[in-house]
């Protein structure tokens, strides 16, 4: 299930997905998906991920 599709189809009210990462920068797939789906960004936040 795609978060943005579910938002557009009104199956969910809010969703969280990655817009960028530290190594690769902007996630192009996310930007393209935002352009294709009607949704509103209400907040952005950073999550620190530590891999061992």
ROSE-4610 file (N, C-alpha, C; in Angstrom, 1 decimal, always signed):
// ROSE-4610
residu = [X/X/X/X/X/X/X/X/X/X/X/X/X/X/X/X/X/X/X/X/X/X/X/X/X/X/X/X/X/X/X/X/X/X/X/X/X/X/X/X/X/X/X/X/X/X/X/X/X/X/X/X/X/X/X/X/X/X/X/X/X/X/X/X/X/X/X/X/X/X/X/X/X/X/X/X/X/X/X/X/X/X/X/X/X/X/X/X/X/X/X/X/X/X/X/X/X/X/X/X/X/X/X/X/X/X/X/X/X/X/X/X/X/X/X/X/X/X/X/X/X/X/X/X/X/X/X/X/X/X/X/X/X/X/X/X/X/X/X/X/X/X/X/X/X/X/X/X/X/X/X/X/X/X/X/X]
num = [1/1/1/2/2/2/3/3/3/4/4/4/5/5/5/6/6/6/7/7/7/8/8/8/9/9/9/10/10/10/11/11/11/12/12/12/13/13/13/14/14/14/15/15/15/16/16/16/17/17/17/18/18/18/19/19/19/20/20/20/21/21/21/22/22/22/23/23/23/24/24/24/25/25/25/26/26/26/27/27/27/28/28/28/29/29/29/30/30/30/31/31/31/32/32/32/33/33/33/34/34/34/35/35/35/36/36/36/37/37/37/38/38/38/39/39/39/40/40/40/41/41/41/42/42/42/43/43/43/44/44/44/45/45/45/46/46/46/47/47/47/48/48/48/49/49/49/50/50/50/51/51/51/52/52/52]
x = [+0.8/+0.0/+0.9/+0.6/+1.4/+0.7/+1.5/+1.0/+0.3/+0.9/+0.3/-1.0/-1.0/-2.2/-3.3/-3.0/-4.0/-4.6/-3.7/-4.2/-5.1/-4.7/-5.5/-6.9/-6.9/-8.1/-8.9/-8.4/-9.1/-9.2/-8.3/-8.3/-7.7/-6.8/-6.1/-6.2/-6.1/-6.1/-4.7/-3.7/-2.3/-1.4/-0.2/+0.8/+2.2/+3.2/+4.6/+5.4/+6.3/+7.2/+8.4/+9.5/+10.8/+10.8/+11.4/+11.6/+13.1/+14.0/+15.4/+16.1/+17.4/+18.2/+19.6/+20.4/+21.7/+22.7/+22.6/+23.6/+23.2/+21.9/+21.5/+20.8/+20.5/+19.8/+18.3/+17.8/+16.3/+15.9/+14.9/+14.4/+13.5/+14.0/+13.3/+11.9/+11.8/+10.5/+9.5/+9.8/+8.9/+8.5/+9.4/+9.1/+8.1/+8.4/+7.6/+6.2/+6.1/+4.8/+4.0/+4.7/+4.0/+3.4/+4.1/+3.6/+2.4/+2.3/+1.1/-0.1/+0.1/-1.0/-1.4/-2.7/-3.2/-3.0/-2.1/-2.0/-1.3/-1.4/-0.8/+0.2/+1.4/+2.4/+2.1/+1.9/+1.5/+2.7/+3.7/+4.8/+6.0/+7.2/+8.4/+9.2/+9.9/+10.8/+11.9/+12.9/+14.1/+14.1/+14.5/+14.6/+16.1/+16.8/+18.2/+18.1/+18.8/+18.9/+20.3/+20.6/+21.9/+22.0/+22.9/+23.0/+24.4/+24.3/+25.5/+26.1]
y = [-1.2/+0.0/+1.2/+2.2/+3.4/+4.5/+5.1/+6.2/+7.3/+7.8/+8.9/+8.5/+7.3/+6.8/+6.7/+6.2/+6.0/+7.3/+8.3/+9.7/+10.2/+10.1/+10.6/+9.9/+8.6/+7.8/+8.0/+8.8/+9.0/+7.8/+6.8/+5.6/+5.9/+6.9/+7.3/+8.8/+9.3/+10.8/+11.4/+10.7/+11.2/+10.1/+10.4/+9.4/+10.0/+9.1/+9.5/+8.7/+9.5/+8.8/+9.6/+9.0/+9.7/+10.6/+11.8/+12.8/+12.9/+12.6/+12.7/+11.7/+11.4/+10.7/+11.2/+11.0/+11.6/+11.2/+10.0/+9.6/+9.9/+9.8/+10.0/+11.4/+12.1/+13.4/+13.2/+14.0/+14.0/+12.6/+12.1/+10.8/+11.1/+11.0/+11.4/+10.7/+9.5/+8.8/+9.5/+10.0/+10.8/+12.1/+12.8/+14.0/+13.8/+12.8/+12.4/+12.0/+11.2/+10.8/+12.0/+13.0/+14.2/+14.9/+15.0/+15.7/+15.0/+13.7/+12.9/+12.8/+13.1/+12.9/+14.2/+14.3/+15.5/+15.3/+16.0/+15.9/+17.1/+17.4/+18.6/+18.2/+18.8/+18.5/+19.4/+18.8/+19.5/+19.7/+18.9/+19.0/+18.2/+18.6/+17.8/+17.6/+16.5/+16.2/+15.3/+15.2/+14.4/+13.3/+12.1/+10.9/+10.4/+10.4/+9.9/+8.4/+7.8/+6.3/+5.9/+5.0/+4.5/+3.0/+2.7/+1.3/+0.8/-0.4/-1.0/-2.0]
z = [+0.0/+0.0/+0.0/-0.9/-1.0/-0.1/+0.7/+1.6/+0.9/-0.2/-0.9/-1.6/-2.2/-2.8/-1.8/-0.7/+0.4/+0.9/+1.0/+1.3/+0.2/-1.0/-2.1/-2.2/-1.9/-1.9/-0.6/+0.3/+1.6/+2.4/+2.2/+3.0/+4.4/+4.4/+5.7/+5.7/+7.0/+7.1/+7.1/+7.7/+7.7/+7.4/+6.9/+6.6/+6.8/+6.9/+7.1/+6.1/+5.4/+4.4/+4.3/+3.8/+3.7/+2.5/+2.8/+1.7/+1.4/+2.3/+2.0/+3.0/+2.7/+3.6/+3.6/+4.6/+4.8/+3.7/+3.2/+2.2/+0.8/+0.4/-0.9/-1.2/-0.2/-0.4/-0.6/-1.4/-1.7/-2.3/-1.8/-2.4/-3.6/-4.8/-6.0/-6.2/-5.8/-5.9/-5.0/-3.9/-3.0/-3.7/-4.3/-4.9/-6.1/-6.9/-8.0/-7.6/-6.5/-5.9/-5.4/-4.8/-4.3/-5.5/-6.6/-7.8/-8.4/-8.2/-8.8/-7.9/-6.6/-5.7/-5.0/-4.7/-4.0/-2.5/-1.9/-0.4/+0.0/+1.3/+1.9/+3.0/+2.9/+3.9/+5.1/+6.3/+7.5/+8.4/+8.3/+9.2/+8.6/+9.0/+8.6/+9.9/+10.0/+11.1/+10.7/+11.5/+11.2/+12.2/+11.7/+12.6/+12.4/+13.5/+13.5/+13.5/+12.5/+12.4/+12.6/+13.5/+13.7/+13.4/+12.4/+12.0/+12.6/+13.1/+13.7/+12.7]
